[in-house]
Amino acid sequence: MLAFDSMVHVTYGVPRIAKGWELPEETMPESTVHGAQARLLESIFVQWAKGKDVLVGRNLAVRWSEPMPKVGVDPDVSVFAPSPPLEEVPGGGRDLRSVRTWLPGHAAPRLAIEIVSTTKPRKDYRLAPEKYAASGTKELWIFDPLLAGPAIGGGPYVLQVWRRQPGGFVREHAGDGSVFSEALGAWAVVMEDSACAETGAPRVLRVAAHEDGNAPWPTEGEAERAAKDAAIATTEAERIAKEAEREARAAAEERVRELEALLARRSE
């Protein structure tokens, strides 16, 4: 048996477009674990993006070849900063059907996330990095919550992080644990056990301010509950303060009455 006591990096080029890179016309079905994890990350990023020039996408197509506009990727979750311009639609309103990087204001994602499918795991492991490299994406996370990926190349890996560097699109992490995201300025954290009830998988991917998972970025629902709890706590603190003020005033008034009575008795 061969002993692997070191790692080497293999770098190769990929074409800007290739046969089979066209996006399918139909919507691909997703499992419950896949859908729950995507919704969780989408909600976290939507909450984080409030008040910022950021667009969070869910299966939003990214296309980068004007001559072949069907070539593209549709990340499970994506973050665009700055946000591409929305378009006027008939009947009023604004919408965005796809990001086309040859248009003004359109650029590849700052961050794209693929959640490995149990039905086509090789696509996420082998094809996704090449397509995202060609697209101009700054950072790619490939999360495999069920370890459904292939064993080739040392896999499967819980989390892979690919990042655009001067030398190309480089895989900087493949394994367990937390990884600092340059795209977010925060940590991608793999949590296990009790934290996973929200997706039904043995592990879940979240974002936190610290490597150990402390100060996690909240979802929209978590932020709303925290705001309500804070409002309730503030109201209760104000009630307690007013009650203490009333009691202090009543005690002071009682003391004044006692002193007045004492003075009255002494003057008799």
C-alpha positions in Angstrom: 0.0 0.0 0.0 1.3 3.5 -0.9 1.9 5.9 1.9 0.7 9.4 1.3 2.8 11.6 3.5 2.5 14.9 1.5 0.3 16.8 -0.8 1.1 18.2 -4.3 -1.0 20.7 -6.3 -2.1 19.9 -9.8 -2.9 22.9 -12.0 -4.5 22.7 -15.4 -6.4 25.0 -17.7 -10.1 24.8 -18.6 -11.8 26.3 -21.6 -14.1 29.3 -21.2 -16.9 27.2 -22.7 -17.2 23.5 -23.3 -19.6 20.9 -24.6 -22.2 19.9 -22.0 -22.0 23.2 -20.0 -25.4 24.3 -21.2 -27.9 24.9 -18.5 -30.9 22.5 -18.5 -34.3 24.1 -19.4 -36.2 22.2 -16.8 -35.9 22.7 -13.0 -34.0 19.9 -11.4 -35.6 18.2 -8.4 -33.8 18.4 -5.0 -33.9 16.3 -1.9 -35.2 17.4 1.4 -31.7 17.7 2.9 -30.4 19.6 -0.2 -33.4 22.0 -0.1 -33.3 22.6 3.6 -29.5 23.4 3.6 -30.0 25.8 0.6 -32.9 27.6 2.3 -30.9 27.9 5.5 -27.9 29.5 3.8 -30.1 31.7 1.6 -31.9 33.0 4.7 -28.6 33.7 6.5 -27.3 35.7 3.6 -30.5 37.6 3.0 -30.5 38.7 6.6 -26.8 39.7 6.4 -27.4 41.6 3.1 -30.1 43.9 4.5 -29.0 47.5 3.9 -26.1 46.5 1.7 -25.6 46.6 -2.1 -25.8 42.8 -2.2 -28.0 40.4 -4.1 -28.6 36.8 -2.8 -29.6 34.3 -5.4 -31.1 30.9 -5.2 -30.6 28.8 -8.4 -30.0 32.1 -10.2 -28.3 31.4 -13.5 -24.9 32.9 -14.3 -23.9 33.1 -17.9 -20.6 34.4 -19.3 -20.5 33.8 -23.1 -22.6 36.2 -25.2 -22.1 34.1 -28.3 -23.3 31.0 -26.4 -25.7 32.3 -23.7 -27.0 28.9 -22.8 -23.6 28.0 -21.2 -23.7 28.8 -17.5 -24.0 27.7 -13.9 -26.9 27.9 -11.5 -25.5 27.8 -8.0 -27.7 26.5 -5.2 -27.0 29.8 -3.4 -25.0 32.8 -4.6 -23.9 36.2 -3.4 -23.4 39.1 -5.7 -21.7 42.3 -4.5 -22.4 44.8 -5.8 -25.9 43.7 -6.9 -26.5 43.5 -10.6 -29.2 45.8 -11.8 -32.8 44.5 -11.8 -34.8 44.8 -15.0 -38.2 46.4 -15.6 -40.8 43.7 -16.4 -44.2 44.1 -18.2 -47.0 45.0 -15.8 -44.7 46.7 -13.4 -42.0 45.5 -11.0 -38.4 44.6 -11.4 -36.8 41.2 -11.8 -33.7 39.4 -12.8 -33.8 36.1 -14.6 -30.1 35.5 -15.0 -26.7 37.3 -14.5 -25.0 37.8 -17.9 -21.4 39.0 -17.2 -21.0 40.7 -20.6 -23.7 43.2 -19.6 -22.9 46.5 -17.8 -23.2 46.0 -14.0 -23.3 42.2 -14.3 -20.4 40.3 -12.7 -19.7 36.8 -11.6 -20.7 35.9 -8.0 -18.5 36.9 -5.1 -19.5 33.6 -3.5 -21.2 30.5 -5.0 -22.3 27.5 -3.1 -23.1 24.0 -4.4 -24.7 21.4 -2.2 -23.7 18.0 -3.4 -26.5 16.0 -4.8 -26.8 12.3 -4.0 -28.0 11.6 -7.6 -25.2 13.4 -9.4 -22.3 13.9 -6.9 -19.6 13.7 -9.6 -21.0 16.8 -11.3 -20.4 18.8 -8.1 -16.9 17.3 -7.5 -15.5 17.3 -11.0 -17.5 19.6 -13.3 -18.5 22.4 -10.9 -14.9 23.7 -10.2 -14.1 23.9 -13.9 -17.3 25.8 -14.7 -17.0 28.2 -11.8 -13.4 28.8 -12.7 -14.5 29.7 -16.3 -17.3 31.9 -15.0 -15.1 34.3 -13.0 -16.6 33.4 -9.7 -14.4 34.7 -6.8 -15.1 31.9 -4.2 -16.8 28.5 -4.4 -18.0 26.3 -1.6 -18.9 22.7 -2.3 -20.7 21.2 0.7 -21.3 17.5 0.9 -23.6 16.9 4.0 -24.2 13.2 3.3 -20.7 12.5 2.0 -22.2 11.3 -1.2 -19.2 12.3 -3.4 -16.8 10.0 -5.1 -13.8 8.4 -3.4 -11.4 9.4 -6.1 -8.9 12.1 -5.3 -9.1 11.4 -1.6 -12.8 12.2 -1.3 -15.5 12.4 -0.3 -15.0 15.8 1.5 -17.5 17.5 3.8 -16.4 20.9 2.5 -14.3 22.2 -0.3 -13.4 25.8 -0.8 -12.1 27.1 -4.1 -10.8 30.6 -4.4 -9.6 32.8 -7.3 -5.9 33.6 -6.9 -3.4 35.2 -9.3 -2.4 31.8 -10.4 -5.9 30.6 -11.2 -8.8 29.0 -9.4 -7.3 27.1 -6.4 -8.8 24.6 -4.0 -7.6 25.9 -0.6 -9.5 23.5 1.6 -10.9 20.0 1.4 -12.0 18.3 4.5 -13.8 18.9 7.8 -13.6 21.9 10.1 -14.0 25.7 9.7 -12.7 27.8 6.8 -12.3 31.5 6.7 -14.2 33.0 3.8 -12.5 36.0 2.1 -15.7 36.7 0.3 -17.6 37.2 3.5 -15.0 38.1 6.0 -16.4 35.4 8.2 -16.1 31.6 8.8 -17.8 28.8 7.0 -18.5 26.4 9.9 -19.5 22.7 9.7 -21.7 21.9 12.7 -22.8 18.4 13.8 -25.1 16.7 16.2 -27.9 18.8 17.7 -27.3 21.7 15.3 -28.5 19.6 12.4 -32.2 19.2 13.2 -33.0 22.1 10.8 -31.8 20.1 7.7 -32.1 16.4 8.8 -28.5 15.8 7.8 -25.7 14.6 10.1 -24.0 17.9 9.5 -25.0 21.4 8.6 -23.1 24.4 7.1 -23.5 27.8 8.7 -21.6 31.1 8.9 -20.1 32.6 12.0 -17.9 35.4 13.2 -15.5 33.0 14.9 -13.8 29.8 13.9 -15.4 27.8 16.7 -18.9 28.8 15.5 -19.5 31.4 18.2 -21.5 34.5 17.1 -23.3 32.7 14.2 -24.9 34.8 11.5 -28.6 34.5 12.1 -31.3 33.6 9.7 -34.1 36.0 9.0 -36.3 34.1 11.5 -33.6 34.0 14.1 -33.0 37.7 13.8 -36.7 38.5 14.0 -37.0 36.3 17.2 -33.9 38.0 18.7 -35.4 41.4 18.0 -38.7 40.4 19.6 -36.9 39.0 22.6 -34.8 42.1 23.0 -38.0 44.3 22.8 -39.7 42.1 25.4 -36.6 42.3 27.7 -36.5 46.1 27.3 -40.2 46.4 28.1 -39.7 44.3 31.2 -36.7 46.2 32.3 -38.6 49.5 31.9 -41.5 48.0 33.9 -39.2 46.9 36.7 -37.5 50.3 36.8 -40.9 52.1 37.0 -42.1 49.8 39.7 -38.9 50.4 41.7 -39.3 54.1 41.3 -42.9 53.9 42.5 -41.8 51.9 45.5 -39.0 54.3 46.3 -41.4 57.3 46.0 -44.0 55.6 48.2 -41.3 54.8 50.8 -40.1 58.4 50.8 -43.6 59.8 51.2 -44.2 57.4 54.1 -41.0 58.5 55.7 -42.0 62.2 55.4 -45.4 61.4 57.0 -43.6 59.7 59.9 -41.3 62.6 60.4 -44.2 65.1 60.3 -46.1 63.0 62.9 -43.0 62.9 65.1 -42.6 66.7 64.9 -46.3 67.2 65.6 -46.1 65.1 68.8 -43.0 67.0 70.0 -44.7 70.3 69.6 -47.6 69.4 71.7 
